[in-house]
Amino acid sequence: MQSGSGKASMKDNVRDLGLFGGVPAFHDKLLVGRPNPGDRDVFMQRMSSVLDSGWYTHHGPLLQDLEQRIADLAEVEHCVMVANGTSGLELVLRAANLSGEVIMPSMTFIATAHSVRMHGLTPVFCDIDPDTGCIDPAEVERLITPRTSAILGVHLFGQPCAIDELRKIADANGLMLYFDAAHGLGCTAEQTPIGGFGQAEVFSLHTTKVVNSFEGGAVVTNDGDLAAEVRSLHCFGHGPDNVVRRVGTNAKLSEAAAAMGLTSLEAMPDSIAANERNYHHYREELADVPGIDLLTYDPANRNNFQYVVTKVDESVHGLRRDALLALLYAENVVAQRYFSPCCHEFEPYRSEHPVTLPRTEEMSKKVLTLPTGPSINREHIAGIGELLRTAVKYGNEITSRWLELA
Ligand SMILES: Cc1ncc(COP(=O)(O)O)c(C=O)c1O
């Protein structure tokens, strides 16, 4: 049947599907976010320099270089590298002394909500623009109370939020505006890089992201005081004079992580080019697959195409999204439900503050993110396209047989 090269076997009937006992279409697992490490030799040289110097952490030379390069890329004055994106979001909130309620979308990774709730604030979940999945400014306005201190937008899948509208609402109500830009490295809002909007933005350099530092995050801002406070808080609350003035944590990024971050960042143009090629291949493949709709990115903004997001519409073909997920897994196509369930559907949020968000829930029921990245090629995508065509053709039958298996 299938080889490691990428060519999938044809499967035009239900019997041959891996879910029902057939041989998987792909020998190796195809992943949504395989790491993009960049040039291995360059990484090894950097690691040697770390070992030689004995400077493993505490704002070493590689970290300083990485901070400067990310600040340049985002066209901002300050970048503070931190242990991960979640810590970055927490540190911004602490640095700004936020309290009370923070309005945010629920259509995001759980870390966005936890970053607020961990510090005793209340995430107030807001519905979305159904086309992009990003926070809907009209809904934000409706949710403002005397306890609201901030709006936290998420540039979902690298698509910029409605930044100008959010800024106007924040200014009119004296609220802080900041952004979870975990998906946003290398993306723009029209001509302006994501990174410089609101009071601060936070990138993730997690292993699965377009640029990784194994784990890592970057707080980027043009606010010098906020940057200084984040820098202090991420290192036990120390000031530049080494005097401790408030409670801080340890969210420093090591030199080893910075070595990977730099090398992966150097590969970013190639990684994005591969993602973009893949995205267009998927678009061709999915054009004749009814009820599996590709999320399209607004060409006015540059995207990094690290997410190939589809919406699976059961009403068209009878194929349930989770049946399709199981089907693909069995073929070694490791698709992901980004983001389903979404935040307000998880504990503790669903018990503490039950809300109904019709557009978010509609999207959450349908989303399925497909493998991409430089390790995915045209043949893989053609094979996935074949599987999807077969899956929708026999949608009702697959769903009922999957329900029997469950
Ligand atoms: C939207 C979003 N926000 C925050 C995070 C958290 O980032 P990290 O994993 O670097 O803590 C992620 C992680 O994948 C994410 O997708």
The ligand as an SDF file (V2000), in Angstrom:
LIG
                    3D

 16 16  0  0  0  0  0  0  0  0999 V2000
   -3.8870   30.8990   20.7750 C   0  0  0  0  0  0  0  0  0  0  0  0
   -2.8330   30.4250   21.7110 C   0  0  0  0  0  0  0  0  0  0  0  0
   -2.5660   31.1650   22.7980 N   0  0  0  0  0  0  0  0  0  0  0  0
   -1.6180   30.8120   23.6850 C   0  0  0  0  0  0  0  0  0  0  0  0
   -0.8690   29.6750   23.5000 C   0  0  0  0  0  0  0  0  0  0  0  0
    0.1540   29.2930   24.5310 C   0  0  0  0  0  0  0  0  0  0  0  0
    1.4330   29.3400   24.0310 O   0  0  0  0  0  0  0  0  0  0  0  0
    2.5710   28.4280   24.7090 P   0  0  0  0  0  0  0  0  0  0  0  0
    2.3030   27.0230   24.3200 O   0  0  0  0  0  0  0  0  0  0  0  0
    3.8430   28.9600   24.1210 O   0  0  0  0  0  0  0  0  0  0  0  0
    2.4890   28.6490   26.1790 O   0  0  0  0  0  0  0  0  0  0  0  0
   -1.0920   28.8780   22.3790 C   0  0  0  0  0  0  0  0  0  0  0  0
   -0.2770   27.6810   22.2060 C   0  0  0  0  0  0  0  0  0  0  0  0
   -0.2600   26.9150   21.3760 O   0  0  0  0  0  0  0  0  0  0  0  0
   -2.1020   29.2500   21.4610 C   0  0  0  0  0  0  0  0  0  0  0  0
   -2.3700   28.5120   20.3820 O   0  0  0  0  0  0  0  0  0  0  0  0
  1  2  1  0
  2  3  1  0
  2 15  2  0
  3  4  2  0
  4  5  1  0
  5  6  1  0
  5 12  2  0
  6  7  1  0
  7  8  1  0
  8  9  2  0
  8 10  1  0
  8 11  1  0
 12 13  1  0
 12 15  1  0
 13 14  2  0
 15 16  1  0
M  END
$$$$
